[in-house]
Amino acid sequence: MRTDVAVVGGGTSGMTAAIAAAQEGAQVVLVELDESIGGVGISTGVHFYYFGSPAGLQMEIDRAARAVPDVLNRAHGYHPASKLQVVTELLAEHSVTVVTSAVVAEVELVAGRVTGVVVETDDETVRIEAAVTVDCTGDGDVAALAGARFELGRAWDGATNTFSLVPRFVDEKGFLSFSNFDSGWVDPTDPRDVSRAYRLGRRTAWHGRNPASTHYLTLGPRIGIREGRRIVGDYRLTQADLVADRHFGDVVMRCVSHHDTHARDLANESDVTQVWIAILGLRMLRLGCGIPYRCLLPQGIDGLLIGCRALSQDQDSGAAVRMQRDMHKLGEVAGVAAARAVAERTAPRRIDVGRLQERLVDRGVLDRDELDHTARPWTFAGALRHATAAPDLDALIGLLGTADESIAIWWLLQYGDAAAGRLRQLLETTTSCAPALCLGLLGDRHAVPYLAEIVARRDEGRPGPELGLAEPRWIAALTVLRMLGDAAVADLAITRLTDEPASSTILYLLHYLIGIADQLGETQHRDLAAAIAAILRDPRIGEDFTVQGSGEAGPTHTADTSIRWSVDLTASYVLDLIGADGAPVRARYELDERGYVRRFARILRERLQVAKGLAA
């Protein structure tokens, strides 16, 4: 089979990629793993837009779906059947060849250029030759098979955002609705673990609603995976870009969201996330910027575009750049770019980006104003929402101790050393924790005794709204001391390991002790080993942990949402760092049924081999 453009993955971004490429004059083949196209809204069942921004083909599809007879539009958000009908008709109208129930088995490469894919269907093996291939698999499957470099999960443990298997039901008013609560973790690249996740999702799917007033219909039927591979591209989008509303000369669309991580074990997240959420409580602050075309181009590989959440970005950015509306736009961008490459008879990396931008403006995907966008950081918020320039130091100092303290700290961090002198002066004159936290984040060791005192008095204050997910100030201070590599509260941290009932807090203590392990003495080694032995024996550890829930369903709580695996494995790493033996703990988890757990155990073993100079 020969075609101009092969779009692999017929989900949220793939459907718009295929339609857009065909509308631009390309011959298109769309390959989908399932029996039908769909994506998050149609197949997974989350038929509601959460953040993202409307534009382009997505708006056209929504308008047409709303025009479908009312019998298919009694739904909260949009009706998945209406949307599927519209998308199916658009694909047929533009002569897109759709190949369903097809798994990509091989990617064909010639001199570093993708020339097509080989797919396996129920009946046959199909070889698809294409001038341009668009990876809309969600997890970057095509790019990975082509040899592209990628990242997966968090740096610490490799874990990705928790998944959902969404139950659909008819509510009391006769409207189709859903419950999008999390069921646990999954390694989306491990087929056995995905199968396990389906079994787990089915066990927890009907949690929390009253059958007497709610009529259940079905599950998803597709598992809702929020995070997979992130392909390393020509540019790597970061959360700093989103916060700053950074402008790029090769911008092709705009994304809007917030740092929507579903993690509740924040001690395992990156330092960026720990500062933004655990310390500042800014999880719900809106973020967004233009996405550069380079994020769609995998490094070192031609003939391939990334048109899904696997685009080139770090994990912190990925918590925001994954919403349905934005993925619809990303797919459309990739489809138009693929068609441009075909028309220009060149590789996607060498197309005229200016002409691509003009076409995207014409299609309504990209605002013309975005081409000359003036960045305005999203931290112009609260009392600073009307500011037109970076606030001066006096104004920021005046906001410490107020409801806008977190925003002020962020801006003070941008001032760097210029703010340090003023903050040092405040240490002796204020009861606020903010000067010490801010100084510590700037790397100024004058903050150490004040941070240690915050930990010692166990300051339980925290900034922001509940959904901001800020931790108590003593945990924030402990986290900053870890970042400084300072052992000022080592003995206290060891003592609290056995006194602390909350598993998520135990993880903060363990990560702090990892950060200062090389500074501990023999007596501390002995005490720490004894504390960890007590944790490993305690059957309650990890059972208090719940994953994110939403709506009336509330958080699920099953054996599969326990964080025990993370506490045990992290503790095993500490044991090895202090000269004890954590290998027996890891060995047990290396045989665990759960793929993500096995992966973490393997990551720790490899990390220790590198630390000991034993890596191959």
N, C-alpha and C positions, 0 to 999 in steps of 0.2 A: 504494500500500500504506500503510495507516494502522496505527499501533501506539502503545502507551503509551511503551515504551522501545526505542530502537534502540542496540544494542551493536555497535560497529564494531571488528572484530578478534577472532578466535576463538582466540587463543593462551592463554598462561599465565594472564593476568588476565581476558581476555574470556570464557572458558568459565565461570569462577566468577561473573563479573558477570551473565551472562545467566541462569544457573541461579538465583542468589540473587534477582534481580529477579522472576523468574517465581514462585519460592517465596513471595515477599511479595505475590503477587496481581496483578502487572502482566502485561499482554500484551507479549511480547518478540519482536523480530526480531534475529537475530545475523547479522552480515555478516562473511565471511571471504575474504581475498585468495586463499588456496590452495584446492585441491580438497577439503581436509578440515581440520577444526579440529585444533589441536595445541599449538603453543607450544614452549618450550625442551625440555621433557622428551619430548614425543611426536614433534614434527616435526624439531627440531634434533638430538635424540638424546642429550641430557645427562640421562639417566634416573636422576639421583641428586641428593639434596638437599644443598646446601652452605650452611650457615648458614641464616638466616631462622628463624622460630619457628613450630611447628605450632599450628593453631587452626582452628576453624570448619569450613567446607565442605571445605577441603583434607583434613582428617583423615577426614571421612566418605568422600570419594572414595578415599583411600588404603586405608581399611579394606575397602571394597567391591572395590577392585582386587586386594587380597591374597586375597580369597575366590574370585577367578576360578580355574578349574581349573589345576592345577600346570603343565600344558603351556605356559601363558602366564606363568608366574612364575619361570622359571629365568633370573634376571637379577640383576646387581649393582644395588642400589638398588631400583627398581621396573621392571616390564616396561611399555614404552610402549604395547603393544597392549592390555594389561589396562586401563590407565588410559583409553585412548581408548574402549574398549568401555563402561566405566562412565560416562564423561562423555556419550557419545552417548545412552546409555539415560536418563540424568537429563534431558537436553535434551528428549528425546521425551516422557518422563513428564510434564514440566511444560509441554508444548505450545509450546516455543520454535520459531519458524520460523527455519530456518537457510538462509542464502543464501551459497553458496560460489562460488569463482572469480569474485569480484566486487571491482571496484576502485572506490573512492570518487572520483568525478569532480568533485563539487560539494557544497558545504554551503549549505543554504538558511537565510537570515537574515531576520528581520523586526525592525527597530528594535533591533539588537544582541543578539537572542535567536535561538539555533539552533532551527529548527523541523523539521529533517530533513536527509536527505542524498540525493543522486542517485548511484546506482552503475551501473557498466557491467558486464554479464556477457557470456559468450560469445554469448548469444542476443538480449539486449535491454537497454534502459535502464530501470532501476527507480527510481522516485521513492518514497522512504520518508518519510512524515510521522510525526513522533514528538513527544510531549510533552517527553521528555527524551532526549538522546543521550549515550552514554558512549563516550569515546575510549579504546579498548584496543588501539590499533594499535602500541604500543611506542614509536613515533617521534613521536607527537603529530600525525599527519597531519590528522585532522579539525580539531583546534584551529588548526593552521597555516592550513588552507584557510578557516577562519572568521575569520582575521585576528588571532589571538592573538599576542602577543609571545612570542618564545622565544629561547633560547640554544642553541648547538650547539658541542660540543667545547671544547677548552682556549682560554683567553683569548689565549695567545701565537700559536698556529698553527692553531686550529680543529680539530685532530686529535681523534678519539674513541678510545676503547679499541679494541684490536685485536680481530679477529673470528676465528671458527673455522668450519670445515666438517668436522663430526665423523664419522669412520669408525666403523661398528659392526662388531663381530666376535664370534665365539664363542670363548671362551678355552679353556684346556687342560682345564677341569673341565666344559665344556659349558654355561657360563653366558653369556648375552648381556652384552656390555660395550662400552666405547667409549674413545676417546682424545681428550681435549679439549685439544689443543694449539693455539696461535695460528698463523694463517697470514700475517697482515699487517694493514694498515690499510684502511679503507674509509670513504667518505662515504655514510652510509645514506640520505641524502636525494637522491642522484644516481643515477638508474636505470642509467646507463651504467657508473658505478663499481661498483654492486652486481653487475652482470653480469660485470665484470672480476674481482671478488672471487670469484665462483663458479668462474670458470676457474682462478684461482690456487689456490683451495681444493682443487679436484680434482687439481691437479698435486702438491700436497703431502700429500694425505690419507693415503697409505699409508706415510708416513715412519716408520721406526724399529722395526717389528716383524718378527718372523721368520715368514714364511708356512709354514714347516715345522711350526710348533707352534700356529699361530693361523689360524682360518678366517674370512676376511673375508666380510662380508655385503653392506653397502651404505654409502652416505653418508647423512647427516642425515635427510631430504634438504634441510631448510631451513637456510640459513646462520645461524650463531649471532652475532648482533649484540648487543654488550653496552651500547651507549650510542647514543642518538640525540638528538632535540630535548628540551629541558627547557622546558616551558611556564611562563611567568611567571604565578604565581597570586597569590591574596590573601595568602598567606604563603609565604616562600621558606625551606625547610629548609636548614640548614647543617651542616657537620661539627662546628662548635662545639656545636650542639644535641645531636648524637649523643654527643660526648665527655662532655658535662655530664649526659647522661640527662635532658634538660629535660622538664618537664611542661607540657602545654598544656590549657587548659580545654575545648577542642573536640577532644580526642584521640579517634581512631576505631579505631586499631590500634597495635600495637607492632612495631617492626622490630629485628632483631638481625643483626649481621654484623661485618666489620672493613673497614678501608680497602683494599678489594680492587681497586685499580687494577692493570691489566696493563701499565702503562707501565714501560719500562726506560730511557727517555730522560728521567729525572726533572728535568733542568735545564729542560725545556720545560713542566713542570707548574706549578701555582700556588704561591705562597709558602706557603700553608697546607700543601700536600702536601710541599713541600721541607722544611719544619720538621718535620712529623710523621714523615715517612719518611726522607728523605735525611740529616737532622741527628739526629733522635731514634731512628730505627730502630723505630718503633712500628707498622709496617704490620699486624702480626698481632694487636695488642691489640683485644679485642672492643669493639664500639661498639653503641649503639642507644638509641632513645628512642621515645616515643609520637609518632605522626604526626597533626598537626592536620587537621581537615576542610578548612580553608582551602587546604591544598596541592592539593586536588582541584578548586578553583574557579579557572578562568582569569580573569585580570583583565579587566574590561570586557565580558565575554560571559556571557549568561545561557543557560539551557537545556542546558548542557553540563557534563559532569563528566570529569575526567581519571582514568582507572582503570588506569594502567599506569606503567612506569618514567619516562614523560614528565611525571610530577607535578612540582609546583613545588619545585625544590631546586637548590642549586649543584652544580658538577661534583664537588667533593670529597665531598659527601654522596652523590651519585649512584654513586660507586664502591662504596658499601655498600648503598644501598637499591635493590636490583635482583634479589635472590635469589628463587628460585622460590616458596618458601613465602610470603615476604612479598608477592610479586606476586599469588599466589592470594588472600591476605587482602585486598589492596588492591582487587582486582576484586570480591570479595564486598561490601566496604564500599561501593564505587561503585554496585553493583547494588541494594543495600538502600536507599541514599540516593536513587537514581533512583525506586524504587518509592514511597518516602515522599513525594517531591515530587509524584508522580502522585496519591497518596491525599490529600494535603493541598491539591491543586490550586494549587500554587505553584511558583516556580522553585527549583532546588536550593540557591541561595544563601540562600533565605529559609525553608527548612524548620526545624522545631523540632529543633535539634541534640541537646538533652537526650533527646527521644523516640528519635532515631536511635541515640544511645549505649545506651539501654536495650534497644533491639531487637538491637543488636550484642552486648550482654552475653548476652541470651537465646540468641542463636545460637552463642555460644562464640567469637566472633571477638575480643572485647574482654574482658579480665578486669575484674571490678568494681573490684578494687584499683587498676587503672590510672586510674580516675576521680579518685582522691585520692592519686595516686602521689607519694611523696617522692623527689626526685631524688638519685641517688648516682653521682657521676662515675666513669667506668670507670677513671680513673687512680688509684682506690683499688686498687692492684695491687702485686704483689711484696711488699716489706716493709711496705707500707701497706695491704695487703688487709683487715686487721681494723680499720682506722681508722673512726671514726664522725664525725669532723669534720676540717676542713682541717688538715693537719699544721703544726706551728709551724716557724719558720725554722731553729731549731737542729737539729731532726730532719732537715730537708731538706738542710741544709749537710752533715750527717753522712753523707748517702747519696751525695754526689758522690764519684766515684772507685770506686763499687761497681757491682754488676750492676744496681742500680736507679737509676743516675744519670739516665737519660732521663726516668723518671717524676718524679724530683726536679726536673729542669730545668723540666718542664711546670708543676709546682706553683709553682716560684719565679717563673715568668712570670706566674702569676695574682696574685702579691703585688705585681708591678710595682715602682714606685720604692721601696717599703718593703724590698725585697730588695737593692737596688742597693748600699747602703752595705756590707753584709756581703760581697757578692761582690767589691767593689773591694778590700776587705782581703785577700781570698784570692789576688788576682792575683800577689802577690809571694811567696806562701808555699806554693803548690801546683804540682805538675807536671801536674795535670789540665787538660785543655782546657775543661772545663765552665764555670768561672766566666767566662772570656772569651766563650764562645759565648752564655751566658745574658745577660751584660751587653749584648753586641752586639744580641741579639734584643730587649732592652728599650730599645734606642736610645741607650745610654750610650757615648759616644765614648772613655771611658777604656779600653775594650776594644781599640781599634784597633791599637796597637802589638803587643799580645799575639796578636791574630788574624793580623796580618801575619807574626809570627814563626812561627806554626803553619804558614802557607802556605809560608814560606821553607824551613823544615826538612822540608817534605813529610811531615807526620805521617800515617802510614798506619793508625793505630788507628781502630777503629770500634766502636760499642756494639751490643749486642743480638745475636740469632740471625741466621743467614744470610738467612732469609726476611723479616727485618725490613727488608732492603734499604738499610741505612744506608750512606752514603758514607764514605770515609776522612776523618779529621778535617780535613785540609788543604782538602778540597773544601767541607766544612761551614763552615770559617772563611772561605773565599773567598765562599761564598753569603751569609754574614752581612755581609761587607764590601760586597757588592753591595747588600744591603738598606739598608745605611747610606749608600750612595752615596759611599764613600770610595775614593780612588785610590791608597792606600798601596802596593799591589802591582801597579800598572799595568805597569811595565816587566817585572816577573817574569812576569806573565800573558801579555804579548806574546811573550816568549822561549819560554814553555812551549807556546804554540800549535804551534810547529814541532817541538818535542821530544816532544810527547805522542802516543802511538800509539792511545789509546782514544778512539773517536769520541764516546762519551757524556761523557768528560771535556772534550774540545774544546768541546762545547756549553756546559758550565759556564763555561769560560774566555771564550767569546764572549758569553754573557749578562752576565758580570761587566763586560766591556769595553763592552757596550751601556749598562750602568748608569752608567758613568763617562765616556762618550764626550765629553761637553761639557767635561771637565777635562783632556783630553789636549792636548799641544803639537804643534807642527809635526813635530819629530823623531819623536815617538811615532806620529803619523799615518803618516809615511813607513815606519817600521819595521812598523807594524801592517798597512799595505797590502801590504807585501812578504810578511809571514807568511801573510796570507790568500791571496795569489796562489799561494804554495807549497801551501797546503791544497787549493785548487781544481785544482791540477795533479796532485795525488797520487791515483792510482787506488785506493789501499788504503783511503782514508777512507770510513767507513760500512760497509765490508764485514765488520768485526769484530763488528757488532751482531747480537744474536739477540733474538727476541721470546719471550714466556713460553711454556714448555711444561709439560706435566703428565704424570704417570704414566711408563710405560716409554718413551713416544714421545720424550721429551726435547725440547729446543728445536729447532724447524725452523731451517734456515739456507739461504735462497735469495736470489737477486737482489732479490726483492720484500720481503725483510725488512731490506735495507740501509737505514741511516739517512742515506745520502748526501744525499738531497733536503733533509733538515732542516739538516744542516751547511752545505750550499751556500747555501741560502736565508737562513739566519741570518747567515752570513758576508757575503752581499750587502747585508743591512741595515746591518751594521757599516760597510761601505765607504761607503754613502751618508751615514751619520752623521758620518764624518770627511772628507767632501768629495770622496771618490772616486766611482766610478760602478759601482753594483751592478746597474743596470738590465739589462745583457746577460744576467746569470745568471738573473734573474727572468723575463725574456722567454722564455728557453728552457724554464723550468719551467711557464710559463703555458700551454704547448702540450702538457704531459705527458699521457700516457694516463691516469694515475691522478688521479681526481677530488679526493682529499684534498690531493694535491700542488698541483694547480691552485688549489685554494681557499686554501692557505697563501700562494702567490705573490700572489694577488689581495689577501689581507689585508695583506701587507707593502706592496704598492703603495698601497693606500688609507691605511694608517697613515702612510706617508711623505708623502702628499698633505696629510693633516691637519697633520702636523708642519711642513710648508712653507707652510701656509695656502692650499693649492690645491684643497681639497675643494669639491665643488659645494655 
